[in-house]
Structures are given as structure tokens and as C-alpha cells.
Amino acid sequence: MRSEVMDFSRYRSTNRCPRKHARRSVPITALAMLMLGVTLPALADNPGYDRPGYGFTPVVLGAGDITVEQGLPDWSRNRQDDLTSSQYSADSLLRIGIGGPLELQLGSSPWNSLQQNGSIRDNSQGHGDSILGLKLALPSSSQAFSWGLLGSVEFTDGAKAFRSAQRQYLLGAQFNLQADERNSLGLYLQDARSGGADSTTAAVSDNYAISKTLTLYAETAWLHAPDQGSGTVAGAGLAWMITPRVQFDAGFDRRLGGAAPEWQTNLGVSIYFGH
């Protein structure tokens, strides 16, 4: 993260520019997709979603299947010295199954808003950078263990206030273990390289299934950015499958110490358009 506010998108870039604040709004396209997802037939072999929290599901979509994951929006805030920054970001992720163990991902944040108050007072809105990613589901000899890799490139095509200074390359690894009938443990490792410098993330999580449709999760993460140092966060949230194709998520992360966002929250919807 280059600025005072950390992006809460799936890709968790730690080298982003400052962003600004505005009223909360739900994109019309997200509402349209939600209505379509609710009315689609319930027969679907849904492999799961990359939202919420750090990391991703180490399972790919079937060939021709599509998932849309949309922030409604996500929010983060940080306070450094006498400057407070708050950001809303409507992150969008399109996942496309391309066959075999591979999945194509297209990401962006078509709407961002950042407000800075203190020694600097500024407000701006705009779209973020475009991201092209490829997920690989790796083989496992155990049904309880799954793992995968996610690589992506982030282009510098966003609005001036929200674009990265240089193109960013990211590699993430996700390891999941089904500990018992209700608990799934996760480990996420990430390295993002931009301008010859590396930002790293390591996160662990526990997902607890209250029922077939409601899951609670808790997570903690260590973050390092070359221009800011290291810090830790911890948080919790829930994911609610309102239909076999539609999931709502909500959660938060709070800074524990060091150079990390003071608050991060997520609110989103994910819709599976499978066969």
C-alpha cells in the first residue's frame, strides 16, 4: 500500500494510490445481476467464491461457467499523524472457467471514492486499474486438502487519483484444510511486485459452518509494504448463501499494530452463472 488507505479487493494490492470518499451506492448492474441470479434454476454445482476475506477459493469454475463478485462497496479507513483517509471501493471480479484446472479472472474497481481530512483536505472519485488474472487449481491426494495458485497483472489505466504508479505483478498461493465437518482452515501467501519492490501478505483463517447456508469466518494477516513497513490486522465476518447461486458477505478487519489500515470492512454479493 502506497497510501494511507489499503485496498480491500480480492487482489489486496499494497501499492495503491490514495482514494477518496462519497455516499454509499449500490451499482445498478449489481442489482440486475442479483435479480437474475435469484431467478436462475437452483440446480448448480457451485464451487464457491473468492469473496470475502484474504485469499481465494482454490477451486476453479467449470468450462464456460461464470461468477460475478461485486463489492457494494467495501470500505477502509486509516489515521496517520493528523491525516484521516476514508475510501469506498466497488470492486468487481469476473471469473470465467476456461477448462481443466484453469480459471480466467478480470478485475477492476469501476467506482472509488476517497476523502482526506487533516493537514490535507481532498476529495476525488474515479475508476481503478484493470486486472487480468489466472487461477490454477493444483492436484491433491486428500479430499480434505485443496490448494491453488493465482497470478495476475494490474495495469495502470485507472483514474489519476486511483492508479498504481507502475504495473504490478502478483502471485498468491492458497492452502485449505477441512479440519472437521464444520471447520475449514486456510493459509494465504502473497507477493506483489511493482517498480522492483515487493509487498507481501500472509493470512490465516478459520471458516465455521453454522448451517448449510451460513458460514462465519475469523482471520488474521501480516502485511508488509516496502515504503511503510509491516503491520498486522485481525477480523471476522459471515457469508450467507441465500440461494445455491447467490451469496452475500459482510465482515471487518481491525489493525492490531504496525503499518496497517485502521479499519477495513467488506460488503458484497457474489452470483454463480453455471450450467
VOZAFI-559873 format. One line per 4 residues: number of its first residue (from 1); their letters; for each residue x, y, z of N, C-alpha, C. Coordinates in Angstrom, 1 decimal, always signed. Example, Ala and Ser with C-alpha at 12.3 -4.5 7.8 and 13.67 -1.06 7.14 Angstrom:
1 = as = +13.2,-5.7,+7.8,+12.3,-4.5,+7.8,+13.2,-3.3,+7.8  +12.8,-2.2,+7.1,+13.7,-1.1,+7.1,+12.9,+0.0,+7.9
This chain:
1 = mrse = +0.8,-1.2,+0.0,+0.0,+0.0,+0.0,+0.9,+1.2,+0.0  +0.7,+2.1,-1.0,+1.4,+3.3,-1.0,+0.8,+4.4,-0.2  -0.5,+4.4,-0.1,-1.2,+5.5,+0.6,-1.6,+5.1,+2.0  -2.4,+6.0,+2.6,-2.9,+5.7,+3.9,-4.0,+4.7,+4.0
5 = vmdf = -4.6,+4.4,+2.9,-5.8,+3.5,+2.8,-5.5,+2.3,+2.0  -5.7,+1.1,+2.6,-5.4,-0.1,+1.9,-6.6,-0.6,+1.1  -6.4,-1.0,-0.1,-7.5,-1.6,-0.9,-8.0,-2.9,-0.3  -9.3,-3.1,-0.3,-9.9,-4.3,+0.3,-10.3,-5.3,-0.8
9 = sryr = -9.8,-5.2,-2.0,-10.2,-6.0,-3.1,-9.6,-7.4,-3.0  -10.0,-8.3,-3.8,-9.5,-9.7,-3.8,-8.0,-9.7,-3.9  -7.5,-8.8,-4.7,-6.1,-8.9,-5.0,-5.2,-8.2,-4.0  -5.8,-7.4,-3.1,-5.1,-6.9,-1.9,-3.8,-6.2,-2.3
13 = stnr = -3.8,-5.4,-3.3,-2.6,-4.6,-3.6,-2.2,-3.8,-2.4  -0.9,-3.8,-2.1,-0.4,-2.9,-1.1,+0.5,-1.8,-1.6  +0.2,-1.5,-2.9,+0.9,-0.4,-3.6,+0.0,+0.5,-4.3  -1.1,+0.9,-3.7,-2.1,+1.7,-4.4,-2.0,+3.2,-4.0
17 = cprk = -2.5,+4.0,-4.8,-2.5,+5.5,-4.6,-3.7,+5.8,-3.7  -3.7,+7.0,-3.1,-4.8,+7.5,-2.2,-6.1,+7.5,-2.9  -7.2,+7.3,-2.1,-8.5,+7.3,-2.7,-9.4,+8.1,-1.8  -10.6,+8.4,-2.3,-11.5,+9.4,-1.6,-12.9,+8.9,-1.3
21 = harr = -13.7,+9.7,-0.6,-14.9,+9.3,+0.0,-16.1,+9.9,-0.7  -17.2,+9.1,-0.7,-18.5,+9.7,-1.2,-19.6,+8.9,-0.6  -20.9,+9.2,-1.0,-22.0,+8.5,-0.4,-22.0,+7.0,-0.8  -22.5,+6.1,+0.0,-22.6,+4.7,-0.4,-23.6,+4.6,-1.5
25 = svpi = -23.3,+3.7,-2.5,-24.3,+3.5,-3.5,-24.1,+2.1,-4.0  -25.2,+1.4,-4.4,-25.2,+0.0,-4.9,-25.3,+0.2,-6.4  -24.3,-0.3,-7.2,-24.3,-0.2,-8.6,-25.6,-0.9,-9.2  -26.2,-0.2,-10.2,-27.4,-0.7,-10.8,-27.2,-2.1,-11.4
29 = tala = -26.0,-2.3,-12.0,-25.6,-3.6,-12.6,-25.6,-4.7,-11.6  -25.2,-4.4,-10.3,-25.2,-5.4,-9.3,-26.6,-5.8,-8.9  -27.5,-4.9,-8.9,-28.9,-5.2,-8.6,-29.5,-6.1,-9.7  -29.2,-5.7,-10.9,-29.7,-6.5,-12.1,-29.2,-7.9,-12.0
33 = mlml = -27.9,-8.1,-11.7,-27.3,-9.4,-11.6,-27.9,-10.2,-10.5  -28.2,-9.5,-9.4,-28.7,-10.2,-8.2,-30.1,-10.7,-8.6  -31.0,-9.9,-9.2,-32.3,-10.4,-9.6,-32.2,-11.6,-10.6  -31.3,-11.5,-11.5,-31.1,-12.6,-12.4,-30.6,-13.9,-11.7
37 = gvtl = -29.7,-13.7,-10.8,-29.2,-14.9,-10.1,-30.2,-15.5,-9.2  -31.1,-14.7,-8.6,-32.2,-15.3,-7.8,-33.2,-16.1,-8.6  -33.4,-15.6,-9.9,-34.4,-16.3,-10.7,-33.9,-17.5,-11.5  -32.5,-17.6,-11.6,-32.0,-18.8,-12.3,-32.3,-20.1,-11.6
41 = pala = -32.4,-21.2,-12.3,-32.6,-22.5,-11.7,-31.6,-22.8,-10.6  -32.1,-23.5,-9.5,-31.3,-23.8,-8.4,-30.3,-24.9,-8.6  -30.4,-25.7,-9.7,-29.5,-26.8,-9.9,-28.2,-26.3,-10.4  -27.2,-26.2,-9.5,-25.9,-25.7,-9.9,-24.8,-26.3,-9.0
45 = dnpg = -23.7,-26.7,-9.6,-22.6,-27.3,-8.9,-21.6,-26.1,-8.6  -22.0,-25.3,-7.6,-21.2,-24.1,-7.3,-20.0,-24.4,-6.5  -18.8,-24.1,-7.1,-17.5,-24.4,-6.4,-17.1,-23.4,-5.3  -17.9,-22.4,-5.1,-17.6,-21.4,-4.1,-17.0,-20.1,-4.7
49 = ydrp = -16.8,-19.1,-3.8,-16.5,-17.7,-4.2,-15.1,-17.3,-3.7  -14.5,-16.3,-4.3,-13.3,-15.8,-3.8,-13.5,-14.8,-2.7  -14.7,-14.1,-2.7,-15.0,-13.3,-1.6,-15.6,-14.2,-0.4  -15.5,-13.7,+0.8,-14.8,-12.5,+1.3,-13.5,-12.9,+2.0
53 = gygf = -12.8,-11.9,+2.5,-11.6,-12.1,+3.3,-10.4,-12.2,+2.4  -9.2,-12.4,+3.1,-8.0,-12.6,+2.4,-8.0,-14.0,+1.7  -7.3,-14.1,+0.6,-7.1,-15.3,-0.1,-8.2,-15.6,-1.1  -8.4,-16.8,-1.6,-9.3,-17.2,-2.6,-9.7,-18.6,-2.5
57 = tpvv = -10.7,-19.1,-3.1,-11.1,-20.5,-3.1,-10.2,-21.2,-4.1  -9.5,-22.3,-3.6,-8.5,-22.9,-4.5,-9.2,-23.9,-5.5  -10.4,-23.6,-5.9,-11.2,-24.4,-6.8,-11.6,-23.5,-8.0  -11.5,-24.1,-9.2,-11.9,-23.3,-10.4,-13.2,-23.6,-10.9
61 = lgag = -13.8,-22.7,-11.7,-15.1,-22.9,-12.3,-15.0,-23.9,-13.5  -16.1,-24.6,-13.8,-16.1,-25.5,-14.9,-16.0,-24.7,-16.2  -15.6,-25.3,-17.3,-15.5,-24.6,-18.6,-16.8,-24.0,-19.0  -16.8,-22.7,-19.3,-17.9,-21.9,-19.7,-18.8,-21.3,-18.5
65 = ditv = -18.5,-21.7,-17.3,-19.2,-21.2,-16.2,-18.6,-19.8,-15.8  -19.5,-19.0,-15.2,-19.1,-17.6,-14.9,-19.6,-17.2,-13.5  -18.8,-16.5,-12.8,-19.1,-16.0,-11.5,-18.8,-14.5,-11.5  -19.8,-13.7,-10.9,-19.5,-12.2,-10.8,-19.5,-12.0,-9.3
69 = eqgl = -18.5,-11.3,-8.8,-18.4,-10.9,-7.4,-18.2,-9.4,-7.3  -19.1,-8.8,-6.5,-19.2,-7.3,-6.5,-19.3,-6.7,-5.1  -18.4,-5.8,-4.8,-18.4,-5.0,-3.6,-19.6,-4.0,-3.7  -20.2,-3.7,-2.5,-21.4,-2.9,-2.5,-21.4,-1.6,-1.7
73 = pdws = -20.4,-1.0,-1.4,-19.0,-1.2,-1.7,-18.3,-1.7,-0.5  -17.0,-2.0,-0.6,-16.1,-2.2,+0.5,-15.5,-0.8,+1.0  -15.1,-0.8,+2.2,-14.7,+0.5,+2.8,-13.4,+0.3,+3.7  -12.6,+1.3,+3.7,-11.4,+1.2,+4.6,-11.1,+2.6,+5.1
77 = rnrq = -10.5,+2.7,+6.3,-10.1,+4.0,+6.9,-8.8,+3.8,+7.6  -8.0,+4.9,+7.5,-6.7,+4.9,+8.2,-6.4,+6.3,+8.8  -5.8,+6.3,+9.9,-5.4,+7.6,+10.5,-3.9,+7.6,+10.8  -3.2,+8.6,+10.2,-1.8,+8.7,+10.3,-1.4,+10.1,+10.6
81 = ddlt = -0.8,+10.3,+11.8,-0.4,+11.7,+12.3,-1.8,+12.4,+12.4  -1.9,+13.6,+11.6,-3.1,+14.4,+11.7,-4.0,+14.2,+10.4  -3.7,+13.1,+9.7,-4.4,+12.9,+8.4,-5.3,+11.7,+8.5  -6.6,+11.8,+8.3,-7.5,+10.7,+8.2,-8.0,+10.5,+6.8
85 = ssqy = -7.9,+9.2,+6.3,-8.4,+8.9,+5.0,-9.4,+7.8,+5.0  -10.5,+8.0,+4.3,-11.6,+7.0,+4.2,-11.9,+6.8,+2.7  -12.0,+5.5,+2.4,-12.2,+5.1,+1.0,-13.4,+4.1,+0.8  -14.2,+4.3,-0.2,-15.2,+3.3,-0.6,-14.7,+2.8,-2.0
89 = sads = -14.9,+1.5,-2.2,-14.5,+0.9,-3.4,-15.4,-0.2,-3.8  -16.0,+0.0,-5.0,-17.0,-1.0,-5.6,-16.2,-2.0,-6.4  -15.4,-2.9,-5.8,-14.5,-3.8,-6.5,-15.4,-4.8,-7.3  -15.0,-5.1,-8.5,-15.7,-6.1,-9.4,-14.8,-7.1,-9.8
93 = llri = -15.2,-8.4,-9.7,-14.4,-9.5,-10.2,-15.2,-10.4,-11.1  -14.8,-10.7,-12.3,-15.4,-11.6,-13.2,-14.6,-12.8,-13.3  -15.1,-14.0,-13.0,-14.4,-15.3,-13.0,-15.0,-16.1,-14.1  -14.1,-16.7,-15.0,-14.6,-17.4,-16.2,-13.8,-18.8,-16.2
97 = gigg = -14.6,-19.9,-16.2,-14.0,-21.2,-16.3,-13.5,-21.4,-17.7  -12.3,-21.8,-17.9,-11.7,-22.0,-19.3,-11.3,-23.4,-19.5  -11.7,-24.3,-18.6,-11.4,-25.8,-18.8,-10.2,-26.2,-18.0  -10.3,-27.5,-17.7,-9.2,-28.1,-16.9,-9.0,-27.5,-15.6
101 = plel = -7.8,-27.3,-15.1,-7.6,-26.7,-13.7,-7.4,-25.2,-13.8  -7.9,-24.5,-14.8,-7.6,-23.1,-15.0,-8.9,-22.3,-15.0  -8.7,-21.0,-14.5,-9.8,-20.1,-14.5,-9.3,-18.7,-14.8  -9.9,-18.0,-15.7,-9.6,-16.6,-16.1,-10.3,-15.6,-15.2
105 = qlgs = -9.6,-14.6,-14.7,-10.2,-13.6,-13.9,-9.9,-12.2,-14.5  -11.0,-11.4,-14.5,-10.9,-10.0,-14.9,-11.4,-9.1,-13.7  -10.6,-8.2,-13.3,-11.0,-7.4,-12.1,-10.8,-5.9,-12.3  -11.5,-5.1,-11.6,-11.4,-3.7,-11.6,-12.2,-3.1,-10.4
109 = spwn = -12.1,-1.8,-10.3,-13.0,-1.1,-9.3,-13.6,+0.1,-10.1  -14.7,-0.1,-10.7,-15.3,+0.9,-11.6,-15.7,+2.2,-10.8  -15.8,+2.1,-9.5,-16.2,+3.3,-8.7,-15.4,+3.3,-7.4  -14.7,+4.4,-7.2,-13.9,+4.6,-6.0,-14.1,+6.0,-5.5
113 = slqq = -14.1,+6.2,-4.2,-14.2,+7.5,-3.6,-13.4,+7.6,-2.4  -12.6,+8.7,-2.3,-11.7,+8.8,-1.2,-11.8,+10.2,-0.6  -11.8,+10.3,+0.7,-11.9,+11.6,+1.4,-10.7,+11.7,+2.3  -9.9,+12.8,+2.3,-8.8,+13.0,+3.2,-9.1,+14.3,+4.0
117 = ngsi = -9.0,+14.2,+5.3,-9.2,+15.3,+6.2,-8.0,+15.4,+7.1  -7.6,+16.7,+7.4,-6.5,+16.9,+8.2,-5.6,+18.0,+7.6  -4.3,+17.7,+7.7,-3.3,+18.7,+7.1,-3.6,+18.8,+5.6  -4.1,+17.7,+5.0,-4.5,+17.8,+3.6,-6.0,+17.5,+3.5
121 = rdns = -6.7,+18.3,+2.8,-8.2,+18.1,+2.6,-8.4,+17.9,+1.1  -8.9,+16.8,+0.8,-9.1,+16.5,-0.7,-10.2,+15.4,-0.8  -10.9,+15.5,-2.0,-11.9,+14.5,-2.3,-11.8,+14.2,-3.8  -11.9,+13.0,-4.1,-11.9,+12.6,-5.5,-12.6,+11.3,-5.8
125 = qghg = -13.1,+11.1,-7.0,-13.7,+9.9,-7.4,-13.2,+9.4,-8.7  -13.3,+8.1,-9.0,-12.8,+7.6,-10.3,-12.7,+6.1,-10.3  -12.4,+5.5,-11.4,-12.2,+4.1,-11.5,-10.8,+3.7,-11.3  -10.7,+2.4,-10.8,-9.3,+1.9,-10.5,-8.7,+1.2,-11.7
129 = dsil = -7.6,+0.6,-11.5,-6.8,-0.1,-12.5,-7.5,-1.4,-12.9  -7.3,-1.9,-14.1,-7.8,-3.1,-14.6,-6.8,-4.3,-14.2  -7.3,-5.4,-13.9,-6.5,-6.6,-13.5,-6.9,-7.8,-14.3  -5.9,-8.5,-14.8,-6.0,-9.7,-15.6,-5.3,-10.8,-14.8
133 = glkl = -6.1,-11.9,-14.4,-5.5,-12.9,-13.6,-5.8,-14.3,-14.1  -5.1,-15.3,-13.6,-5.2,-16.7,-14.0,-5.1,-17.5,-12.7  -6.1,-18.4,-12.4,-6.1,-19.2,-11.3,-5.8,-20.7,-11.7  -5.0,-21.4,-10.9,-4.6,-22.8,-11.2,-5.0,-23.6,-10.0
137 = alps = -5.9,-24.6,-10.1,-6.2,-25.5,-9.0,-5.2,-26.7,-9.1  -4.5,-26.9,-8.0,-3.4,-27.9,-8.0,-4.0,-29.3,-7.5  -3.5,-30.4,-8.0,-4.0,-31.7,-7.6,-3.7,-32.0,-6.1  -4.6,-32.8,-5.5,-4.4,-33.2,-4.1,-4.9,-34.6,-4.0
141 = ssqa = -4.1,-35.4,-3.2,-4.5,-36.8,-2.9,-5.5,-37.0,-1.8  -5.8,-35.9,-1.1,-6.7,-35.9,+0.0,-7.9,-35.1,-0.3  -9.1,-35.6,+0.0,-10.3,-34.8,-0.2,-10.4,-33.7,+0.8  -9.7,-33.8,+2.0,-9.7,-32.7,+3.0,-8.8,-31.6,+2.7
145 = fswg = -7.9,-31.7,+1.7,-6.9,-30.7,+1.4,-7.0,-30.2,+0.0  -7.0,-28.9,-0.2,-7.0,-28.3,-1.5,-6.1,-27.1,-1.6  -5.5,-26.9,-2.7,-4.6,-25.7,-2.8,-4.6,-25.3,-4.3  -4.1,-24.0,-4.4,-4.1,-23.4,-5.7,-3.2,-22.2,-5.8
149 = llgs = -3.0,-21.7,-7.0,-2.2,-20.5,-7.3,-3.0,-19.5,-8.1  -2.7,-18.2,-7.8,-3.4,-17.2,-8.5,-2.3,-16.1,-8.9  -2.2,-15.9,-10.2,-1.2,-14.9,-10.7,-2.0,-13.8,-11.5  -1.5,-12.6,-11.4,-2.3,-11.5,-12.0,-1.3,-10.4,-12.4
153 = veft = -1.8,-9.6,-13.3,-1.1,-8.3,-13.6,-2.1,-7.2,-13.5  -1.7,-6.1,-12.9,-2.5,-4.9,-12.7,-1.9,-3.8,-13.6  -2.8,-3.3,-14.5,-2.4,-2.3,-15.4,-2.6,-0.9,-14.9  -1.9,+0.1,-15.4,-2.0,+1.5,-14.8,-3.0,+2.3,-15.7
157 = dgak = -4.2,+1.8,-15.7,-5.2,+2.5,-16.6,-6.3,+3.2,-15.8  -6.2,+3.3,-14.5,-7.2,+3.9,-13.6,-7.1,+5.4,-13.7  -8.1,+6.0,-13.0,-8.2,+7.5,-12.9,-6.9,+7.9,-12.1  -6.5,+9.1,-12.3,-5.2,+9.6,-11.8,-5.1,+9.4,-10.3
161 = afrs = -6.2,+9.6,-9.5,-6.1,+9.5,-8.1,-6.1,+8.1,-7.6  -6.3,+7.1,-8.5,-6.5,+5.7,-8.0,-5.6,+4.7,-8.8  -4.8,+5.2,-9.7,-4.0,+4.2,-10.4,-2.7,+4.0,-9.7  -2.1,+2.8,-9.9,-0.8,+2.5,-9.4,+0.3,+3.2,-10.2
165 = aqrq = +1.4,+3.6,-9.6,+2.4,+4.3,-10.3,+3.0,+3.5,-11.4  +3.1,+2.1,-11.2,+3.7,+1.2,-12.1,+2.9,-0.1,-12.2  +3.1,-0.8,-13.2,+2.4,-2.1,-13.4,+2.8,-3.0,-12.3  +1.8,-3.8,-11.8,+2.1,-4.7,-10.6,+1.8,-6.1,-11.0
169 = yllg = +2.7,-7.0,-10.6,+2.6,-8.4,-10.8,+2.4,-9.1,-9.5  +1.4,-10.0,-9.4,+1.0,-10.6,-8.1,+1.0,-12.1,-8.3  +1.5,-12.8,-7.3,+1.4,-14.3,-7.2,+0.9,-14.6,-5.8  -0.2,-15.4,-5.7,-0.8,-15.8,-4.5,-0.9,-17.3,-4.4
173 = aqfn = -0.8,-17.9,-3.2,-1.0,-19.3,-3.0,-2.0,-19.5,-1.9  -3.0,-20.4,-2.1,-4.0,-20.6,-1.1,-3.9,-22.1,-0.7  -4.0,-22.4,+0.6,-4.0,-23.8,+1.1,-5.2,-23.9,+2.1  -6.1,-24.9,+1.8,-7.2,-25.1,+2.6,-7.2,-26.5,+3.2
177 = lqad = -7.6,-26.6,+4.4,-7.7,-27.9,+5.1,-9.1,-28.0,+5.8  -9.9,-29.0,+5.4,-11.2,-29.3,+6.1,-10.9,-30.1,+7.3  -10.8,-29.3,+8.4,-10.3,-29.9,+9.7,-11.4,-30.9,+10.3  -12.7,-30.5,+10.2,-13.7,-31.4,+10.6,-15.0,-31.0,+9.8
181 = erns = -16.1,-31.5,+10.2,-17.4,-31.3,+9.5,-17.7,-29.8,+9.3  -17.4,-29.0,+10.3,-17.8,-27.6,+10.3,-16.6,-26.6,+10.1  -15.4,-27.0,+10.4,-14.2,-26.1,+10.4,-13.4,-26.3,+9.2  -13.1,-25.2,+8.4,-12.1,-25.3,+7.3,-11.1,-24.2,+7.6
185 = lgly = -9.8,-24.7,+7.6,-8.7,-23.8,+7.9,-8.0,-23.3,+6.6  -7.5,-22.1,+6.6,-6.9,-21.6,+5.4,-5.6,-20.8,+5.7  -4.7,-20.9,+4.7,-3.4,-20.2,+4.8,-3.3,-19.5,+3.4  -3.0,-18.2,+3.4,-2.8,-17.5,+2.2,-1.5,-16.7,+2.2
189 = lqda = -0.7,-16.9,+1.1,+0.6,-16.3,+1.0,+0.6,-15.5,-0.3  +1.0,-14.2,-0.3,+1.0,-13.4,-1.5,+2.3,-12.5,-1.6  +2.7,-12.4,-2.8,+3.8,-11.4,-3.1,+3.4,-10.6,-4.3  +3.4,-9.3,-4.2,+3.1,-8.4,-5.2,+4.3,-7.5,-5.5
193 = rsgg = +4.7,-7.5,-6.8,+6.0,-6.8,-7.2,+5.6,-5.7,-8.1  +6.1,-4.5,-7.8,+5.9,-3.3,-8.6,+7.1,-2.4,-8.4  +7.6,-1.9,-9.6,+8.8,-1.0,-9.5,+10.0,-1.6,-8.9  +10.2,-2.9,-9.0,+11.3,-3.5,-8.4,+11.2,-3.8,-6.9
197 = adst = +10.1,-3.5,-6.3,+9.9,-3.7,-4.8,+8.8,-4.7,-4.6  +8.9,-5.4,-3.5,+7.9,-6.5,-3.2,+7.1,-6.1,-2.0  +5.8,-6.3,-2.1,+4.8,-6.2,-0.9,+4.3,-7.6,-0.7  +4.3,-8.0,+0.6,+4.0,-9.4,+0.9,+2.8,-9.4,+1.9
201 = taav = +2.0,-10.5,+1.9,+0.9,-10.8,+2.8,+0.9,-12.2,+3.2  +0.7,-12.5,+4.4,+0.5,-13.8,+5.0,-0.8,-13.8,+5.9  -1.8,-14.6,+5.6,-3.0,-14.6,+6.3,-3.5,-16.0,+6.6  -4.0,-16.2,+7.8,-4.6,-17.5,+8.2,-6.1,-17.2,+8.6
205 = sdny = -6.9,-18.2,+8.4,-8.3,-18.1,+8.6,-9.0,-19.3,+9.1  -10.1,-19.2,+9.7,-10.9,-20.4,+10.1,-12.4,-20.1,+9.7  -12.9,-20.9,+8.9,-14.3,-20.8,+8.5,-15.2,-21.9,+9.2  -16.2,-21.4,+9.9,-17.0,-22.3,+10.7,-18.5,-22.3,+10.1
209 = aisk = -18.9,-23.4,+9.7,-20.3,-23.6,+9.1,-21.3,-23.7,+10.2  -22.1,-22.7,+10.4,-23.2,-22.7,+11.3,-24.3,-23.6,+10.8  -24.6,-23.5,+9.5,-25.6,-24.3,+8.8,-25.1,-24.5,+7.3  -25.9,-25.1,+6.5,-25.6,-25.3,+5.1,-25.5,-24.0,+4.3
213 = tltl = -26.1,-23.0,+4.9,-26.2,-21.7,+4.1,-25.5,-20.5,+4.8  -25.1,-20.7,+6.1,-24.4,-19.6,+6.8,-23.1,-20.0,+7.4  -22.0,-19.2,+7.0,-20.7,-19.5,+7.5,-20.1,-18.3,+8.1  -19.5,-18.5,+9.3,-18.7,-17.4,+10.0,-17.2,-17.7,+9.7
217 = yaet = -16.5,-16.6,+9.6,-15.0,-16.7,+9.5,-14.3,-15.7,+10.4  -13.1,-16.1,+10.8,-12.2,-15.3,+11.5,-10.8,-15.3,+10.8  -10.1,-14.2,+10.8,-8.9,-14.2,+10.0,-7.9,-13.2,+10.7  -6.6,-13.4,+10.5,-5.6,-12.5,+10.9,-4.5,-12.5,+9.8
221 = awlh = -3.9,-11.4,+9.6,-2.9,-11.2,+8.5,-1.8,-10.4,+8.9  -0.6,-10.7,+8.3,+0.6,-9.9,+8.5,+0.8,-9.2,+7.1  +1.0,-7.9,+7.1,+1.2,-7.2,+5.8,+2.5,-6.4,+5.9  +3.2,-6.4,+4.7,+4.4,-5.7,+4.6,+4.5,-4.9,+3.3
225 = apdq = +4.8,-3.6,+3.4,+4.9,-2.8,+2.2,+6.3,-2.1,+2.3  +7.1,-2.1,+1.2,+8.5,-1.6,+1.3,+8.6,-0.1,+1.7  +7.6,+0.7,+1.4,+7.6,+2.1,+1.8,+7.0,+2.4,+3.1  +6.4,+1.4,+3.8,+5.7,+1.7,+5.0,+6.0,+0.8,+6.2
229 = gsgt = +6.6,-0.3,+5.9,+7.0,-1.3,+6.9,+5.9,-2.4,+7.1  +5.8,-3.0,+8.2,+4.9,-4.1,+8.5,+3.9,-3.8,+9.5  +2.8,-4.6,+9.4,+1.7,-4.4,+10.4,+0.8,-5.7,+10.4  -0.1,-5.7,+11.3,-1.0,-6.9,+11.5,-2.4,-6.4,+11.6
233 = vaga = -3.3,-7.2,+11.1,-4.8,-7.0,+11.3,-5.5,-8.3,+11.7  -6.7,-8.1,+12.2,-7.5,-9.3,+12.5,-8.9,-8.9,+12.4  -9.8,-9.9,+12.0,-11.2,-9.6,+11.8,-12.0,-10.8,+11.7  -13.3,-10.6,+11.4,-14.3,-11.6,+11.3,-15.4,-11.2,+10.3
237 = glaw = -16.3,-12.2,+10.0,-17.4,-11.8,+9.1,-18.2,-13.1,+8.8  -19.1,-12.9,+7.9,-20.0,-14.0,+7.6,-20.3,-14.1,+6.1  -20.7,-15.2,+5.6,-21.1,-15.4,+4.2,-22.4,-16.2,+4.3  -23.4,-15.7,+3.6,-24.8,-16.2,+3.6,-25.2,-16.6,+2.2
241 = mitp = -25.4,-17.9,+2.0,-25.9,-18.4,+0.7,-27.4,-18.3,+0.7  -27.9,-17.2,+0.1,-29.4,-17.1,+0.1,-30.1,-18.0,-0.9  -29.3,-18.4,-2.0,-29.7,-19.5,-2.9,-28.5,-20.3,-3.2  -28.6,-21.4,-3.9,-27.4,-22.1,-4.3,-26.5,-21.3,-5.3
245 = rvqf = -27.0,-20.2,-5.8,-26.2,-19.4,-6.7,-25.8,-18.1,-6.2  -26.4,-17.6,-5.1,-26.2,-16.2,-4.7,-25.7,-16.2,-3.3  -24.6,-15.4,-3.0,-24.0,-15.3,-1.7,-23.9,-13.8,-1.3  -24.3,-13.5,-0.1,-24.0,-12.2,+0.5,-22.8,-12.3,+1.5
249 = dagf = -22.0,-11.3,+1.6,-20.9,-11.3,+2.6,-20.8,-10.0,+3.3  -20.4,-10.1,+4.5,-20.1,-8.9,+5.3,-19.1,-9.2,+6.4  -18.2,-8.3,+6.6,-17.1,-8.5,+7.6,-16.3,-7.3,+7.8  -15.2,-7.4,+8.7,-14.4,-6.3,+9.0,-13.0,-6.8,+9.4
253 = drrl = -12.0,-5.9,+9.3,-10.7,-6.2,+9.8,-10.2,-4.9,+10.6  -9.5,-5.2,+11.7,-9.1,-4.1,+12.6,-7.6,-4.2,+12.8  -6.9,-3.0,+12.7,-5.5,-3.0,+12.9,-5.1,-3.5,+14.3  -4.1,-4.4,+14.4,-3.6,-4.8,+15.7,-2.4,-4.0,+16.1
257 = ggaa = -1.5,-3.7,+15.0,-0.3,-2.9,+15.3,+0.5,-2.7,+14.0  +1.4,-1.8,+14.1,+2.3,-1.5,+13.0,+1.6,-0.7,+11.8  +2.2,-0.8,+10.6,+1.7,-0.1,+9.5,+0.7,-1.0,+8.8  -0.6,-0.7,+9.1,-1.7,-1.4,+8.5,-2.9,-0.5,+8.6
261 = pewq = -3.9,-0.8,+7.8,-5.2,+0.0,+7.8,-5.8,+0.0,+9.2  -6.3,+1.1,+9.6,-7.0,+1.1,+10.9,-8.3,+0.3,+10.9  -9.1,+0.4,+9.9,-10.3,-0.4,+9.7,-10.4,-0.8,+8.2  -10.9,-2.0,+8.0,-11.4,-2.4,+6.7,-12.7,-3.1,+6.9
265 = tnlg = -13.7,-2.9,+6.0,-14.9,-3.6,+6.0,-15.3,-4.1,+4.6  -16.0,-5.2,+4.6,-16.4,-5.7,+3.3,-17.9,-5.9,+3.3  -18.6,-5.6,+2.2,-20.0,-5.8,+2.0,-20.1,-6.1,+0.5  -20.6,-7.3,+0.2,-20.7,-7.7,-1.2,-21.7,-8.8,-1.5
269 = vsiy = -21.8,-9.0,-2.8,-22.7,-10.1,-3.3,-21.9,-10.8,-4.4  -22.1,-12.2,-4.5,-21.5,-13.0,-5.5,-22.5,-13.9,-6.1  -22.5,-14.0,-7.5,-23.5,-14.7,-8.2,-22.8,-15.7,-9.1  -23.3,-16.9,-9.1,-22.8,-18.0,-9.9,-23.7,-18.3,-11.1
273 = fgh = -23.1,-18.1,-12.3,-23.9,-18.4,-13.5,-23.4,-19.6,-14.2  -23.6,-20.8,-13.6,-23.1,-22.1,-14.1,-24.2,-22.8,-14.8  -23.8,-23.9,-15.4,-24.7,-24.8,-16.1,-25.6,-25.7,-15.1
